[in-house]
Amino acid sequence: MLFITSRMPTENTEPKLNPNFVFDLKNNSSSRSFFCCRRIKKGKHKEIGSKALLSEIKASGYRQILLYLHGFSNLPEDVFSATKELQTFCNQKTASGN
């Protein structure tokens, strides 16, 4: 799953990309920066950068994508859970032809 966040990581490796992006859950203020990442599995994320994120979207072969914008003050794993639920719903609708 690809995602963009303004929540700061526990370790900022700027200007290099953060291969082990860990959300700083003690700091819920949004940053002026944003981070383009991939969720590998629960609790494991990798910063990939905007160019790689856009390249993956372009190479995916899909004509349309759904961007899920959530409210503020949400914990990352709660957002990922809601996103997975929405994706499952969309997949079911596609499979049924509706």
N, C-alpha and C positions, 0 to 999 in steps of 0.2 A: 504494500500500500504506500503510495506517495502522499506526502503532506507538506504543508508550509506552516511554520509556526513563528510567532514573535516571542514565545516564552524562552527565556534564557536557559542555556545549558549550564550544568554545574562547572564545566570546564570549557572556556572559550579558547579555541586554538587558532583564532584569526591571525593571519590571513589564510592559513591552511584550513581545509575542511576537517570536520570533527568525525573520525571514523567510529567513535563510540559516543553518540549523542545521548546524554542523560539529562532529563529535565530537572531543573532546579525547583523542586516542589515547595521550597521555603520562600521562593521569590515569585509571587504571582502577578507582578507588574509586567506589562508588556514592554518589550524593547522597541527602540526605533529601528532596529535591524530585524531582518527576518531570515529564517533558516529553511532551506529546501532539503527535505529528508526522505528516507525510506524507512518504513517500519519493517523490521526483519521478523520479529516475533514479539510477544508480550514482554515489555521491558527492555527490548533491544532495538535501537534505532541508529541510523547512520546518516550523517549529513552528506548530501551528494552534490549540492550546488544547483543554481537555477538552470544553467545550460544543460546539465544532465537530466534534470527533471523535465524540461520542455522537450528534449530529444526523445526521452522515453514515451512521453505522451504522443508525440508525432509518430513514432515508430510503432505504436500500439495497434494501429490499423483501425481504431474506432473513429467514426465520423463525429461523434458527440461524446462529451464527457460531462459528468455531474460534479460540480464543486459543492462541497458541504461546508457551509459557514456556521459555526456554532457561536453561542453567546460567550461572554467572558466569565472568568472565575470557574472554569471547568477543569477537572483533573484530566490529564492526557488519556489515561486508560479508559475513562468514562466516555470520552469523545470517540476513541477507537471502537469501543463496543457499540455505540450508537451508529457509527459509520458502517460497521460490519452488518448490523441489522438492516440498515437502509440498502446496502449492496445486495444482501440476500433477497430482499423484497423486489428490487429491480430485476434481479436474475430470474426470479419466479415469474414475473410479469412477461419478461422476454421469452421465456420457455413456453408460456401458455399462449403467446401470440397476441396478448392484449397490450 
